Amino acid sequence: MAVWGLERSHEDDPVQAVRAALALQVELDTFRQEQNVALIMRIGVNTGLVSASYIASTDERNLIGNTVNLASRLEQAASPGGVLISQSTYDQVRGLFSVQVQPPLAVKGKARPVQTYLVSREKPRAFRMPTRGLAGVITRTVGRDAELAVLQEAYRQALSGDGLQWVTVSGEAGVGKSRLLTEFERWLELRPEEIWYLKGRAWPQTERSPYHLLRGLLSFRFQIREGDSLDVARDKLTAGLTEVLGDELGEEAAAFVGQLIGFDFRHSPRIVHIAEDTRQIRGRAEVLLREYLAQLCTTGPAVLLLEDLHWADKESLALLSDILTEQHPWRLCMIGITRPSFWERPAHWDRQLTGEPIAHHRRLDLAPLSGKLADELAHELLQKVARPPEWLIALLVEQSAGNPYFAEELIHWLIEQNVIKAGPDAWQVDAERPVGLSVPVTVQGVLQARLERLSPELRATLQRAAVVGRVFWEGAVAYVGQEAVPEEVWEKLQQHDLVFRQPLSQLAGEKEYYFKHVLLRDVVYEYTLKKLRRVYHRRAAEWLIQATMERADEWAAVIAAHYEWAGEKLLASEWYGQAGKQARETYAPEAAIDYYQKALEFFTETSEILETSEVYARRVVLYEGLGEMLRWQARYTEAGEVYVALRAAAEMAGDTIAQARAWNGASRMEDSRGDYPAALESAGRAEKIARGA
């Protein structure tokens, strides 16, 4: 018998146990073939509490209890060479392994049969954030049966050949959007057919990074990590696309799509002659992505899941919308989740360019739970209390206003206040409400109260993590704080249900974590002193540059924002300029304009007292990029002003070639707006200066 968590428990103990079980079967199979012996093994895995004692005379541990008995029964029931797990283990590893539902198993001493699952392999593309809830309490989803049925029916329609089905789930923070998507994934995972998965998630810190959502979606599909070198990232993208499209079309798709998402395919023979024509690259990339989805869906049904669309960059949204707006005979079900603020964005996500609704799109609004459902949620969360007192049920229902996340955090707060006395098997609560109990009226108030009760070490670790973002890495937090974080600190934060560890990190060799909810991250960030934030943001930028190495340009906007919040305006200008260049090369003119303007603003503020040729040369680069992007967007008046400033900066820098380019840019701008005499005059000046140079 092998045991995890006996001396020291870890949040991923069940995951490690199942991995070990699969590895044991692989090793035994290899040994059997090499030695030509008839050895076979069954393995059962269960998760739960055990009673452990130490026998000094034999230096052994004695483990007993229902958890051990069920593990033994699972081993007996497993097929030869199989790994059979219980429901409690499945709840902890769901989404990470391929499983098959088995018939319920009758177990002596159990009133009802036990649901079991046969594990076949670890998934190569796991995308799992732990289901939100209370630590140590497995809760079922309450009040979302109708909404779940909508998602299931959309998938069935796509599977049956009714064409692309598209649903966007909308609801306020904490109302249960992610939980609904989790239940949908749980349902999909146990279906018999093989399903192609494409998944992406937007983050607050990358909202202004062009095509970041699309890059994340493709990185998930093709197992591209942020820590991969550019060569490795390009190879993985090419291999993934050619697997579906074939060598010729796949290599073309890799070049166009890869250039669009920042993988720098400029030297590919497919685009080397049009690398500067980013509009054409974007258009062709859209065509090739559409063809990839079409071919993928001929081999099996596909599901595209996008989380937190309210933080998605506008360029990814526009491209995906252009692909999905037209109804296609694809077996594809697309589910997105977002907050209501998403619908205020100037995007045609659910409408055609004509303003007409998209027939195959459905918006599904989630409202807070009310009435009997809110009461049912309270009882579900308090399942370890034998008879929850009426005052506690009323408190949860009234204070949380039907928001599940608020209700969960209230229970955490009540446990920490010792109002609820939480034991391993049962919770105790007084029948009468404690005298003088004052409960925070907002979820932010509850979260702040919980933070105040943490030890200084735990609180400081959270604050450093909050500066990095909702997703963060152990190495980043250590660098920000200039000290290593002990393993027990991470374990305590997970035990407090504040952060979760992601089993697969985007950065090789780095442990990746998430805040339980973005509201928690925001409260922690605001709880951090401003002078500390500035120091932490500078270090976060430095760490990102080091961690992403030659791919730092893909994170240029995030790095620039960290330097801006740190008050390092010159460094912010440098990285915003790089972000502008990156946006220009990926045909994201609006983003490029924002970045170039910020770069110029910060550079001017920090260099206005200097009048060196190097300063003016830097301004030349920024003005030139900004002028071109304004022309692309038909903002001709602004572009004209920028080209005047560009000429002045070029003159001060002594750069006659840049002066010629300034006049040439002005000529192209004037030509675009139909002022042909002015365009001809500007072109003449450009030619004259160029010949003189």
C-alpha positions as CSV (number, residue, x, y, z in Angstrom):
1,M,0.0,0.0,0.0
2,A,1.3,3.5,-0.9
3,V,0.1,6.5,1.0
4,W,0.3,10.2,0.2
5,G,-0.1,13.0,2.7
6,L,0.7,11.0,5.8
7,E,3.7,13.0,7.1
8,R,2.9,16.1,5.2
9,S,-0.1,16.8,3.0
10,H,0.0,18.6,-0.4
11,E,-2.9,20.0,-2.4
12,D,-1.9,17.8,-5.4
13,D,-1.5,14.5,-3.4
14,P,-4.4,12.8,-5.3
15,V,-2.9,13.9,-8.7
16,Q,0.5,12.5,-7.7
17,A,-1.0,9.3,-6.6
18,V,-2.8,8.7,-9.9
19,R,0.3,9.6,-11.8
20,A,2.3,7.1,-9.8
21,A,-0.4,4.4,-10.4
22,L,-0.2,5.0,-14.2
23,A,3.6,5.0,-14.1
24,L,3.6,1.7,-12.2
25,Q,1.5,0.0,-14.8
26,V,3.8,1.3,-17.6
27,E,6.9,0.1,-15.8
28,L,5.4,-3.3,-15.1
29,D,4.3,-3.7,-18.7
30,T,7.8,-2.9,-19.9
31,F,9.3,-5.4,-17.4
32,R,6.8,-8.1,-18.5
33,Q,7.8,-7.7,-22.1
34,E,11.5,-7.5,-21.5
35,Q,11.6,-10.5,-19.1
36,N,8.8,-12.5,-20.8
37,V,7.0,-13.1,-17.5
38,A,3.3,-13.2,-16.7
39,L,3.0,-10.5,-14.2
40,I,-0.1,-8.3,-13.9
41,M,-1.3,-5.8,-11.4
42,R,-4.5,-4.0,-10.4
43,I,-4.5,-0.6,-8.6
44,G,-7.2,1.1,-6.7
45,V,-6.9,4.8,-5.5
46,N,-9.1,6.4,-2.9
47,T,-8.9,9.8,-1.1
48,G,-10.1,10.6,2.4
49,L,-9.2,10.5,6.1
50,V,-7.5,7.5,7.7
51,S,-6.5,6.6,11.3
52,A,-2.8,6.1,11.5
53,S,-0.7,4.6,14.4
54,Y,3.0,3.9,14.8
55,I,4.2,0.4,15.9
56,A,7.6,1.0,17.5
57,S,8.5,-2.7,17.7
58,T,8.4,-3.2,14.0
59,D,9.0,0.4,12.9
60,E,5.8,0.3,10.9
61,R,2.7,2.4,10.3
62,N,-0.7,1.0,10.8
63,L,-3.5,2.6,8.7
64,I,-7.1,1.7,9.1
65,G,-10.5,3.2,8.3
66,N,-13.2,3.3,5.6
67,T,-10.8,5.1,3.2
68,V,-8.3,2.2,3.3
69,N,-11.1,-0.4,3.0
70,L,-12.5,1.3,-0.1
71,A,-9.1,1.6,-1.7
72,S,-8.7,-2.2,-1.2
73,R,-12.1,-2.9,-2.7
74,L,-11.3,-0.7,-5.7
75,E,-8.0,-2.6,-6.2
76,Q,-10.0,-5.9,-6.2
77,A,-12.6,-4.5,-8.7
78,A,-10.1,-3.0,-11.1
79,S,-9.5,-4.8,-14.4
80,P,-6.1,-6.4,-14.8
81,G,-3.6,-3.7,-15.7
82,G,-6.1,-1.0,-14.8
83,V,-6.2,1.9,-12.4
84,L,-9.6,2.4,-10.7
85,I,-10.4,5.5,-8.7
86,S,-13.2,6.5,-6.4
87,Q,-15.5,9.5,-6.7
88,S,-13.6,11.4,-4.0
89,T,-10.3,11.0,-5.9
90,Y,-12.0,11.9,-9.2
91,D,-13.3,15.1,-7.7
92,Q,-9.7,16.1,-6.9
93,V,-8.1,15.2,-10.3
94,R,-11.0,15.9,-12.7
95,G,-9.8,17.3,-16.0
96,L,-6.2,16.1,-15.7
97,F,-6.7,12.5,-16.7
98,S,-8.8,10.6,-19.4
99,V,-11.3,8.5,-17.5
100,Q,-14.2,6.1,-18.3
101,V,-17.2,5.9,-16.0
102,Q,-17.6,2.5,-14.6
103,P,-20.8,0.8,-13.1
104,P,-21.4,1.8,-9.5
105,L,-19.6,-0.6,-7.1
106,A,-21.4,-2.3,-4.3
107,V,-19.2,-2.0,-1.1
108,K,-19.8,-3.7,2.2
109,G,-20.7,-1.2,4.8
110,K,-21.9,1.4,2.3
111,A,-25.6,2.2,2.0
112,R,-25.3,3.0,-1.7
113,P,-23.1,1.8,-4.5
114,V,-19.9,3.8,-5.0
115,Q,-19.3,5.5,-8.3
116,T,-15.9,4.6,-9.8
117,Y,-13.8,5.7,-12.8
118,L,-11.2,3.8,-14.9
119,V,-8.1,6.0,-15.6
120,S,-6.4,5.4,-19.0
121,R,-3.8,8.2,-19.3
122,E,-2.9,11.7,-18.2
123,K,-4.2,14.3,-20.6
124,P,-1.5,16.1,-22.6
125,R,-3.4,19.3,-22.6
126,A,-4.9,19.9,-19.1
127,F,-6.6,23.3,-18.5
128,R,-7.9,23.2,-15.0
129,M,-8.5,25.8,-12.4
130,P,-9.8,24.1,-9.2
131,T,-13.6,24.4,-8.8
132,R,-14.3,27.1,-6.4
133,G,-15.9,26.1,-3.1
134,L,-14.9,25.4,0.5
135,A,-11.8,23.6,1.3
136,G,-12.6,20.0,2.4
137,V,-16.2,20.3,1.2
138,I,-17.3,18.9,-2.1
139,T,-20.4,20.9,-3.1
140,R,-22.8,20.2,-5.9
141,T,-23.9,23.0,-8.3
142,V,-27.1,24.6,-7.1
143,G,-29.8,26.3,-9.3
144,R,-28.1,26.0,-12.7
145,D,-29.8,23.0,-14.2
146,A,-31.6,24.9,-16.8
147,E,-28.5,26.8,-17.9
148,L,-26.4,23.6,-18.0
149,A,-29.1,22.1,-20.2
150,V,-28.7,24.9,-22.7
151,L,-25.0,24.3,-23.0
152,Q,-25.5,20.5,-23.3
153,E,-28.2,21.0,-26.0
154,A,-25.8,23.4,-27.9
155,Y,-23.2,20.7,-28.0
156,R,-25.7,18.0,-29.0
157,Q,-26.9,20.1,-31.9
158,A,-23.3,20.7,-33.1
159,L,-22.6,17.0,-32.7
160,S,-25.6,16.0,-34.8
161,G,-24.5,18.2,-37.7
162,D,-26.7,21.3,-37.2
163,G,-23.6,23.4,-37.6
164,L,-21.7,25.8,-35.4
165,Q,-23.4,26.5,-32.1
166,W,-22.3,29.6,-30.1
167,V,-23.3,30.5,-26.5
168,T,-22.0,33.4,-24.4
169,V,-22.7,33.1,-20.7
170,S,-22.9,36.5,-18.9
171,G,-23.1,37.2,-15.2
172,E,-21.6,39.4,-12.4
173,A,-18.4,38.4,-10.5
174,G,-19.0,35.4,-8.2
175,V,-22.4,34.5,-9.6
176,G,-21.2,31.0,-10.8
177,K,-20.1,31.4,-14.4
178,S,-16.9,29.4,-14.0
179,R,-18.8,26.7,-11.9
180,L,-21.3,26.3,-14.7
181,L,-18.5,25.9,-17.3
182,T,-16.9,23.4,-15.0
183,E,-20.1,21.3,-14.8
184,F,-20.3,21.4,-18.6
185,E,-16.7,20.2,-18.9
186,R,-17.4,17.4,-16.4
187,W,-20.4,16.3,-18.5
188,L,-18.3,16.4,-21.7
189,E,-15.4,14.5,-20.1
190,L,-17.6,11.5,-19.5
191,R,-19.1,11.3,-23.0
192,P,-18.1,8.4,-25.2
193,E,-17.0,10.3,-28.3
194,E,-13.5,11.8,-28.7
195,I,-13.7,15.6,-28.5
196,W,-11.2,18.1,-29.8
197,Y,-10.6,20.8,-27.1
198,L,-9.6,24.4,-27.7
199,K,-9.4,26.6,-24.6
200,G,-8.3,30.1,-23.8
201,R,-8.6,32.5,-20.9
202,A,-8.2,36.3,-20.8
203,W,-6.4,38.1,-18.0
204,P,-6.7,41.6,-16.7
205,Q,-3.0,42.3,-17.2
206,T,-3.1,41.3,-20.9
207,E,-6.3,43.1,-22.0
208,R,-4.2,45.6,-24.0
209,S,-1.9,43.0,-25.6
210,P,-3.0,42.3,-29.2
211,Y,-3.9,38.7,-30.0
212,H,-2.9,37.5,-26.5
213,L,-6.2,35.5,-26.1
214,L,-5.6,33.9,-29.5
215,R,-2.0,33.1,-28.7
216,G,-3.1,31.5,-25.4
217,L,-5.7,29.4,-27.2
218,L,-3.2,28.1,-29.8
219,S,-0.6,27.6,-27.1
220,F,-3.0,25.4,-25.1
221,R,-3.9,23.4,-28.3
222,F,-0.2,22.8,-29.3
223,Q,1.4,22.7,-25.8
224,I,3.5,25.8,-26.3
225,R,4.8,27.2,-23.0
226,E,5.7,30.8,-22.3
227,G,9.2,29.6,-21.4
228,D,9.8,27.9,-24.8
229,S,12.3,29.5,-27.1
230,L,11.0,31.1,-30.2
231,D,12.3,28.3,-32.3
232,V,10.5,25.7,-30.2
233,A,7.3,27.8,-30.2
234,R,7.4,28.0,-34.0
235,D,8.1,24.3,-34.4
236,K,5.2,23.4,-32.1
237,L,2.8,25.7,-33.9
238,T,3.9,24.4,-37.3
239,A,3.6,20.7,-36.2
240,G,0.1,21.3,-34.8
241,L,-1.2,23.0,-37.8
242,T,0.3,20.6,-40.4
243,E,-1.1,17.7,-38.4
244,V,-4.6,18.9,-39.5
245,L,-3.9,20.9,-42.7
246,G,-1.1,18.9,-44.2
247,D,2.4,20.1,-44.9
248,E,1.8,22.7,-47.6
249,L,-1.2,24.5,-46.1
250,G,0.0,23.9,-42.5
251,E,3.3,25.6,-43.0
252,E,1.6,28.5,-44.7
253,A,-0.9,28.7,-41.8
254,A,2.0,28.6,-39.3
255,A,3.8,31.5,-41.0
256,F,0.7,33.8,-41.2
257,V,-0.9,32.9,-37.9
258,G,2.5,32.8,-36.1
259,Q,3.4,36.3,-37.4
260,L,0.0,37.6,-36.2
261,I,0.4,36.3,-32.7
262,G,4.0,37.5,-32.3
263,F,6.1,34.4,-33.1
264,D,8.2,36.4,-35.7
265,F,8.0,34.4,-38.9
266,R,9.3,37.4,-40.9
267,H,12.0,35.3,-42.5
268,S,9.7,32.5,-43.6
269,P,9.6,32.2,-47.4
270,R,5.8,32.3,-47.1
271,I,5.7,35.9,-46.0
272,V,9.2,37.3,-46.4
273,H,8.1,39.6,-49.2
274,I,4.9,40.9,-47.5
275,A,6.1,41.0,-43.9
276,E,5.4,44.7,-43.7
277,D,1.9,44.4,-45.1
278,T,0.3,43.5,-41.8
279,R,-3.2,44.0,-43.1
280,Q,-2.7,41.2,-45.7
281,I,-1.1,39.0,-43.0
282,R,-4.1,39.4,-40.8
283,G,-6.6,38.7,-43.6
284,R,-4.8,35.5,-44.7
285,A,-4.4,34.3,-41.1
286,E,-8.1,34.6,-40.7
287,V,-8.7,32.5,-43.8
288,L,-6.3,29.8,-42.7
289,L,-7.6,29.7,-39.1
290,R,-11.1,29.2,-40.5
291,E,-9.8,26.3,-42.7
292,Y,-8.0,24.8,-39.7
293,L,-11.3,24.7,-37.7
294,A,-13.2,23.3,-40.7
295,Q,-10.7,20.5,-41.1
296,L,-10.5,19.8,-37.4
297,C,-14.2,19.3,-37.2
298,T,-14.3,16.8,-40.0
299,T,-12.3,14.4,-37.8
300,G,-14.6,14.8,-34.7
301,P,-16.6,17.2,-32.7
302,A,-14.8,20.2,-31.3
303,V,-15.4,22.4,-28.3
304,L,-14.0,26.0,-28.0
305,L,-14.1,27.4,-24.4
306,L,-13.2,31.0,-23.7
307,E,-13.2,32.4,-20.2
308,D,-13.3,36.0,-18.9
309,L,-14.0,37.6,-22.3
310,H,-14.5,40.9,-20.6
311,W,-10.7,41.1,-20.3
312,A,-10.0,39.8,-23.8
313,D,-7.9,42.0,-26.2
314,K,-10.1,43.6,-28.9
315,E,-7.9,42.1,-31.7
316,S,-8.6,38.5,-30.7
317,L,-12.3,39.3,-30.2
318,A,-12.5,40.8,-33.6
319,L,-10.8,37.9,-35.4
320,L,-12.8,35.2,-33.6
321,S,-16.0,37.1,-34.2
322,D,-15.2,37.4,-37.9
323,I,-14.6,33.6,-38.1
324,L,-17.7,32.7,-36.0
325,T,-20.2,35.2,-37.3
326,E,-20.9,33.2,-40.5
327,Q,-22.7,29.9,-39.9
328,H,-20.6,26.9,-40.9
329,P,-21.5,23.2,-41.2
330,W,-18.9,22.5,-38.5
331,R,-19.4,20.2,-35.5
332,L,-18.2,23.0,-33.2
333,C,-19.7,24.2,-30.0
334,M,-18.2,27.6,-28.8
335,I,-18.9,28.6,-25.2
336,G,-17.7,31.9,-23.8
337,I,-18.2,33.4,-20.3
338,T,-18.0,37.0,-19.4
339,R,-19.3,39.8,-17.2
340,P,-22.1,42.1,-18.3
341,S,-19.6,45.0,-18.9
342,F,-18.5,43.0,-21.9
343,W,-21.6,44.0,-23.9
344,E,-20.7,47.7,-23.5
345,R,-17.5,47.2,-25.6
346,P,-17.6,48.4,-29.2
347,A,-17.4,44.9,-30.6
348,H,-19.9,43.0,-32.9
349,W,-19.6,39.8,-30.8
350,D,-23.2,38.8,-31.0
351,R,-24.2,40.8,-34.1
352,Q,-23.3,41.0,-37.7
353,L,-21.7,44.2,-39.1
354,T,-25.2,45.1,-40.3
355,G,-26.4,45.1,-36.7
356,E,-28.6,42.0,-37.2
357,P,-28.4,39.4,-34.5
358,I,-26.4,36.3,-35.3
359,A,-28.9,33.4,-35.6
360,H,-26.6,30.7,-34.2
361,H,-25.5,32.8,-31.2
362,R,-27.3,32.7,-27.9
363,R,-26.7,35.0,-24.9
364,L,-27.3,33.2,-21.5
365,D,-27.6,35.6,-18.6
366,L,-26.9,34.2,-15.1
367,A,-28.7,36.0,-12.2
368,P,-27.9,35.6,-8.5
369,L,-29.8,32.8,-6.8
370,S,-32.9,33.8,-5.1
371,G,-35.7,32.3,-2.9
372,K,-35.5,28.6,-2.4
373,L,-32.4,28.2,-4.5
374,A,-30.4,30.7,-2.3
375,D,-31.7,28.7,0.8
376,E,-30.6,25.4,-0.9
377,L,-27.2,26.8,-1.6
378,A,-26.7,27.8,2.0
379,H,-27.7,24.3,3.2
380,E,-25.3,22.8,0.6
381,L,-22.4,24.9,1.8
382,L,-23.2,23.9,5.4
383,Q,-23.6,20.2,4.7
384,K,-21.1,19.4,7.5
385,V,-23.5,21.0,10.1
386,A,-26.0,18.4,11.3
387,R,-28.8,21.0,11.8
388,P,-27.8,24.4,10.5
389,P,-29.6,27.0,12.7
390,E,-32.1,29.3,11.1
391,W,-30.1,32.4,12.0
392,L,-27.1,31.2,10.0
393,I,-29.1,30.2,7.0
394,A,-30.8,33.6,7.0
395,L,-27.4,35.4,7.4
396,L,-25.9,33.6,4.4
397,V,-29.0,34.2,2.2
398,E,-29.5,37.8,3.1
399,Q,-25.8,39.0,3.2
400,S,-24.7,37.2,0.0
401,A,-27.8,38.2,-2.0
402,G,-27.6,34.9,-3.8
403,N,-23.9,35.3,-4.9
404,P,-22.2,31.9,-4.3
405,Y,-18.7,33.3,-4.0
406,F,-19.9,35.8,-1.3
407,A,-21.6,33.0,0.6
408,E,-18.4,30.9,0.5
409,E,-16.2,33.7,1.8
410,L,-18.8,34.4,4.6
411,I,-18.5,30.8,5.7
412,H,-14.7,31.1,5.7
413,W,-14.9,34.2,7.8
414,L,-17.3,32.6,10.3
415,I,-14.9,29.7,10.6
416,E,-12.0,32.0,11.3
417,Q,-14.1,33.9,13.8
418,N,-14.8,30.5,15.5
419,V,-18.5,31.1,15.0
420,I,-18.4,27.9,13.0
421,K,-16.2,25.3,14.7
422,A,-14.9,23.2,11.8
423,G,-13.8,19.7,12.5
424,P,-12.5,17.1,9.9
425,D,-15.9,15.3,9.8
426,A,-18.4,17.7,11.2
427,W,-18.9,21.4,12.0
428,Q,-20.5,22.8,15.1
429,V,-22.6,26.0,15.4
430,D,-24.4,27.5,18.4
431,A,-28.2,27.4,18.0
432,E,-28.4,31.1,18.8
433,R,-26.6,33.9,17.0
434,P,-23.6,35.1,19.0
435,V,-24.3,38.4,20.8
436,G,-22.5,41.3,19.1
437,L,-21.6,39.4,15.9
438,S,-21.0,42.2,13.3
439,V,-20.8,40.8,9.8
440,P,-19.1,42.8,6.9
441,V,-21.8,43.9,4.4
442,T,-19.8,43.4,1.2
443,V,-17.7,40.6,-0.2
444,Q,-14.7,43.0,-0.3
445,G,-15.2,43.7,3.4
446,V,-15.3,40.0,4.2
447,L,-12.1,39.4,2.2
448,Q,-10.3,42.3,3.9
449,A,-11.3,41.0,7.3
450,R,-9.9,37.6,6.3
451,L,-6.6,39.2,5.2
452,E,-6.2,41.0,8.5
453,R,-6.3,37.7,10.4
454,L,-3.4,36.2,8.4
455,S,0.1,36.1,9.7
456,P,2.4,38.9,8.4
457,E,4.3,36.3,6.3
458,L,1.2,35.0,4.6
459,R,-0.2,38.4,4.0
460,A,3.1,39.7,2.5
461,T,3.3,36.7,0.2
462,L,-0.2,37.4,-1.1
463,Q,0.6,41.1,-1.6
464,R,3.6,40.3,-3.7
465,A,1.6,37.8,-5.7
466,A,-1.2,40.3,-6.3
467,V,1.3,42.7,-7.9
468,V,2.3,40.1,-10.4
469,G,-1.4,39.4,-11.3
470,R,-4.2,36.9,-10.8
471,V,-1.9,34.2,-12.2
472,F,1.6,34.2,-10.8
473,W,4.7,32.1,-10.4
474,E,6.6,31.1,-7.3
475,G,9.8,32.5,-8.7
476,A,8.1,35.8,-9.5
477,V,6.9,36.2,-5.9
478,A,10.3,35.3,-4.6
479,Y,12.0,37.9,-6.8
480,V,9.4,40.6,-6.0
481,G,10.0,40.0,-2.3
482,Q,13.7,39.4,-2.6
483,E,13.4,36.2,-0.5
484,A,12.4,32.6,-1.1
485,V,8.9,31.6,-0.1
486,P,8.9,28.5,2.2
487,E,6.8,25.6,0.9
488,E,4.7,25.6,4.1
489,V,3.6,29.2,3.2
490,W,2.1,28.0,-0.1
491,E,0.5,25.1,1.7
492,K,-1.1,27.4,4.3
493,L,-2.4,29.8,1.7
494,Q,-4.0,26.8,-0.1
495,Q,-5.5,25.5,3.1
496,H,-7.0,28.9,3.7
497,D,-8.6,28.6,0.2
498,L,-6.9,31.7,-1.0
499,V,-4.8,30.4,-3.8
500,F,-4.6,27.3,-5.9
501,R,-1.7,25.6,-7.7
502,Q,-2.1,24.9,-11.4
503,P,-0.8,21.3,-12.1
504,L,0.8,22.4,-15.4
505,S,2.8,25.6,-15.5
506,Q,3.2,27.8,-18.6
507,L,6.8,28.3,-17.5
508,A,8.9,25.2,-17.3
509,G,10.5,24.8,-13.8
510,E,8.2,27.3,-12.2
511,K,5.3,26.5,-10.0
512,E,2.2,28.4,-11.2
513,Y,-0.6,29.6,-8.9
514,Y,-3.9,31.4,-9.2
515,F,-5.9,33.6,-6.8
516,K,-9.2,31.9,-6.0
517,H,-11.1,34.8,-7.4
518,V,-10.1,38.1,-9.1
519,L,-12.0,40.0,-6.4
520,L,-9.6,38.5,-3.8
521,R,-6.6,39.6,-5.9
522,D,-8.0,43.1,-6.2
523,V,-8.6,43.4,-2.5
524,V,-5.1,42.2,-1.7
525,Y,-3.6,44.6,-4.1
526,E,-5.5,47.6,-2.6
527,Y,-4.4,46.4,0.8
528,T,-0.7,46.9,-0.2
529,L,1.0,50.2,0.6
530,K,1.5,52.3,-2.5
531,K,5.2,52.7,-1.9
532,L,5.6,49.0,-1.8
533,R,3.5,48.5,-4.9
534,R,6.0,50.7,-6.8
535,V,9.0,48.6,-5.7
536,Y,7.1,45.4,-6.4
537,H,6.0,46.4,-9.9
538,R,9.6,47.3,-10.9
539,R,10.8,43.9,-9.7
540,A,7.8,42.1,-11.4
541,A,8.8,43.8,-14.7
542,E,12.5,42.7,-14.3
543,W,11.4,39.1,-13.5
544,L,9.2,38.9,-16.5
545,I,12.0,40.1,-18.8
546,Q,14.3,37.4,-17.4
547,A,11.7,34.7,-17.4
548,T,10.4,35.2,-21.0
549,M,13.9,36.0,-22.4
550,E,13.8,36.2,-26.3
551,R,10.0,36.2,-26.2
552,A,9.8,39.2,-23.9
553,D,8.4,41.2,-26.8
554,E,5.1,39.2,-26.5
555,W,4.8,40.6,-22.9
556,A,6.0,44.1,-23.8
557,A,2.7,45.8,-22.9
558,V,2.5,44.0,-19.5
559,I,6.2,44.8,-18.7
560,A,5.6,48.5,-19.7
561,A,2.5,48.6,-17.4
562,H,4.5,47.3,-14.5
563,Y,7.2,50.0,-15.1
564,E,4.5,52.6,-15.4
565,W,2.9,51.6,-12.1
566,A,6.4,51.6,-10.6
567,G,6.9,55.2,-11.6
568,E,9.8,54.2,-13.9
569,K,8.7,56.4,-16.8
570,L,11.8,56.1,-19.0
571,L,11.7,52.3,-18.8
572,A,7.9,52.4,-19.4
573,S,8.5,54.5,-22.5
574,E,11.0,52.0,-23.8
575,W,8.7,49.0,-23.4
576,Y,5.6,50.9,-24.6
577,G,7.5,51.7,-27.7
578,Q,8.3,48.0,-28.1
579,A,4.6,47.2,-27.5
580,G,3.7,49.7,-30.2
581,K,6.1,48.0,-32.7
582,Q,4.7,44.6,-31.7
583,A,1.1,45.8,-32.2
584,R,2.0,47.4,-35.6
585,E,3.6,44.1,-36.8
586,T,0.5,42.1,-35.8
587,Y,-1.9,44.5,-37.5
588,A,-3.4,46.0,-34.3
589,P,-3.3,49.8,-35.2
590,E,-5.5,51.0,-32.4
591,A,-3.4,49.3,-29.7
592,A,-0.2,50.5,-31.5
593,I,-1.5,54.1,-31.4
594,D,-2.2,53.9,-27.6
595,Y,1.3,52.4,-26.9
596,Y,3.2,54.9,-29.1
597,Q,1.3,57.8,-27.5
598,K,2.2,56.5,-24.0
599,A,5.8,56.0,-25.0
600,L,6.1,59.6,-26.3
601,E,4.3,61.0,-23.3
602,F,6.6,59.3,-20.8
603,F,9.7,59.9,-22.9
604,T,9.0,63.6,-23.2
605,E,8.4,63.9,-19.5
606,T,11.7,62.3,-18.6
607,S,13.9,63.7,-21.4
608,E,12.6,67.3,-21.9
609,I,15.6,68.8,-20.2
610,L,18.0,66.9,-22.5
611,E,18.6,68.0,-26.1
612,T,21.0,65.4,-27.4
613,S,20.9,63.7,-30.8
614,E,20.1,60.4,-29.0
615,V,17.0,61.8,-27.4
616,Y,15.7,63.1,-30.8
617,A,16.6,59.9,-32.5
618,R,14.4,58.0,-30.0
619,R,11.6,60.5,-30.7
620,V,12.0,59.9,-34.5
621,V,11.3,56.2,-34.0
622,L,8.2,56.8,-31.9
623,Y,6.8,59.5,-34.1
624,E,7.3,57.5,-37.3
625,G,5.4,54.5,-35.9
626,L,2.6,56.7,-34.5
627,G,2.2,58.6,-37.8
628,E,1.9,55.4,-39.8
629,M,-0.7,53.9,-37.4
630,L,-2.8,57.1,-37.5
631,R,-2.8,57.0,-41.2
632,W,-3.9,53.4,-41.2
633,Q,-6.9,54.5,-39.1
634,A,-7.7,57.5,-41.4
635,R,-7.0,60.0,-38.5
636,Y,-5.3,62.3,-41.0
637,T,-5.3,65.5,-39.1
638,E,-3.5,63.9,-36.2
639,A,-1.2,62.1,-38.6
640,G,-0.3,65.4,-40.2
641,E,0.7,66.9,-36.8
642,V,2.8,63.9,-36.0
643,Y,4.7,64.1,-39.3
644,V,5.5,67.7,-38.6
645,A,6.8,66.7,-35.2
646,L,8.7,63.9,-36.8
647,R,10.5,66.3,-39.2
648,A,11.5,68.6,-36.4
649,A,12.9,65.7,-34.3
650,A,14.7,64.3,-37.4
651,E,16.3,67.7,-38.0
652,M,17.4,68.0,-34.4
653,A,18.8,64.5,-34.6
654,G,20.7,65.4,-37.8
655,D,19.0,62.4,-39.6
656,T,18.3,63.5,-43.2
657,I,17.0,60.0,-44.1
658,A,14.4,60.3,-41.3
659,Q,13.5,63.8,-42.7
660,A,12.9,62.2,-46.1
661,R,10.8,59.5,-44.5
662,A,8.8,62.1,-42.6
663,W,7.9,63.9,-45.9
664,N,7.2,60.6,-47.6
665,G,4.9,59.6,-44.8
666,A,3.1,63.0,-45.1
667,S,2.7,62.4,-48.8
668,R,1.1,59.0,-48.3
669,M,-1.2,60.4,-45.7
670,E,-2.3,63.3,-48.0
671,D,-2.8,60.9,-50.9
672,S,-5.0,58.7,-48.7
673,R,-7.3,61.7,-47.9
674,G,-7.4,62.8,-51.5
675,D,-5.2,65.9,-51.3
676,Y,-3.2,65.1,-54.4
677,P,-1.4,68.4,-54.9
678,A,-0.1,68.4,-51.3
679,A,0.8,64.7,-51.7
680,L,2.9,65.5,-54.8
681,E,4.6,68.4,-53.1
682,S,5.5,66.4,-50.0
683,A,6.8,63.5,-52.2
684,G,9.0,66.0,-54.1
685,R,10.5,67.3,-50.9
686,A,11.1,63.7,-49.8
687,E,12.9,62.9,-53.0
688,K,15.0,66.1,-52.9
689,I,16.2,65.4,-49.3
690,A,16.8,61.7,-50.1
691,R,18.9,62.5,-53.1
692,G,20.9,65.0,-51.1
693,A,21.6,62.4,-48.4
